[in-house]
Amino acid sequence: MRLIRDILKEHQLLGKPSISCEFFPAKTPEGERALLEKIVPRLIGANPSFFSVTYGAGGTTRDKTLGIVDQIQREHGVPTMAHLTCVGSTREDIGNFLEDAKSSGISNILALRGDPPPGQESFIKAEGGFEFSHELVAYVKSYERFGIGVAGFPEGHIACTEGREVDWDRLKAKVDRGADFVITQLFFDNSDFYTFRDYLQARGMKVPILAGIIPILSGRQIQRFTELCGSKLSEEISSRLNELGDDDNAVSAFGIDYATRQCEELIANGVEGVHFYTLNKSQATLEVVRNLGLGK
Ligand SMILES: Cc1cc2nc3c(=O)[nH]c(=O)nc-3n(C[C@H](O)[C@H](O)[C@H](O)COP(=O)(O)OP(=O)(O)OC[C@H]3O[C@@H](n4cnc5c(N)ncnc54)[C@H](O)[C@@H]3O)c2cc1C
């Protein structure tokens, strides 16, 4: 399957942002069927340049991640990236994952450190494994066959106590070790993205930075997510969510409108791609992409 870096180069030449959609392996067989038979086919309507599939805590979804990526690529012909984390894995485990990915024709890996598993406060390096994602990037790069994406944090990574610029310097180190592009954590204030992008570009980072966008679907859910990942909800969003309460239809309509306005502004300011955290739902992402005039 094609390398995402080549697809992003084409977008750069055309001056048109890429659209990509992220899924997670469902917990139940019904959820997995819905993802593969309904959600993914519907999201083809968003004209995606690529899809991506997450890698669950402690490697618990290893085979599911590979299986879903493989199935999407075979059935829909859309390049699909497998996420991979260092959590609980030795170099050998990671090597085996990459060999399996290679045999399934998977060409793109999102190289991550991963979050600590539930109940564990901070990340603990597995014996014989990697401590930081830049080590994983270098290891995946040594295979000389995978395109590599990495995570970036416009507000700084939640565990980085030295300040966001130190975290951004570490992101640059991941790119220097071989990453082809960056996908950001979800954010709601575009000025955070511009400051982050300007900082990195001023230090010579040239790879595409794709903006991670989540159309809000539920007030409680987004509160939980932002607490976990450290992204901030603006005053405007928080007070609107308070007014809408548990009316998830109204919250979704607000979320679609907010994400549309956010993406329109990012596109007007030259964003190279928009990466949607779909939460395995299709409607909100499809509506935003159609509002932007970028769907099929
Ligand atoms: C687009 C995207 C997709 C994601 N998908 C998944 C997924 O599928 N599965 C999953 O479990 N998680 C996923 N995550 C979450 C991610 O794993 C966590 O945010 C994790 O805590 C950080 O991962 P990282 O790759 O950025 O780590 P790193 O780049 O290793 O950074 C982790 C922390 O270590 C610090 N650090 C880095 N290098 C050094 C150094 N040399 N010395 C000291 N400190 C250092 C950084 O500042 C940061 O605070 C995703 C995040 C994003 C943005």
The ligand as an ORCA input file, in Angstrom:
! r2SCAN-3c Opt
* xyz 0 1
  C      -2.447     11.205     16.841
  C      -2.310     10.427     18.131
  C      -2.594      9.071     18.140
  C      -2.443      8.312     19.311
  N      -2.720      6.974     19.278
  C      -2.532      6.232     20.389
  C      -2.712      4.814     20.363
  O      -3.060      4.236     19.333
  N      -2.490      4.113     21.495
  C      -2.084      4.728     22.658
  O      -1.884      4.032     23.679
  N      -1.892      6.059     22.718
  C      -2.102      6.826     21.616
  N      -1.878      8.183     21.655
  C      -1.493      8.805     22.950
  C       0.042      8.789     23.172
  O       0.519      7.473     23.210
  C       0.290      9.479     24.505
  O      -0.006     10.840     24.426
  C       1.663      9.256     25.118
  O       1.617      9.666     26.480
  C       2.778     10.047     24.455
  O       3.173      9.435     23.294
  P       4.379     10.035     22.414
  O       4.577      9.091     21.305
  O       4.176     11.446     22.114
  O       5.585      9.885     23.477
  P       7.013     10.520     23.537
  O       7.379     11.247     22.319
  O       7.938      9.426     23.990
  O       6.848     11.576     24.728
  C       6.302     11.160     25.974
  C       6.760     12.115     27.083
  O       8.156     11.940     27.260
  C       8.828     13.192     27.111
  N      10.127     12.919     26.464
  C      10.343     12.600     25.168
  N      11.659     12.433     24.942
  C      12.292     12.645     26.129
  C      13.654     12.615     26.559
  N      14.656     12.344     25.693
  N      13.926     12.881     27.867
  C      12.935     13.164     28.753
  N      11.632     13.209     28.399
  C      11.310     12.948     27.114
  C       7.907     14.052     26.260
  O       8.122     15.453     26.478
  C       6.545     13.597     26.743
  O       6.193     14.264     27.935
  C      -2.028      8.963     20.514
  C      -1.764     10.349     20.503
  C      -1.902     11.086     19.336
  C      -1.610     12.559     19.360
*
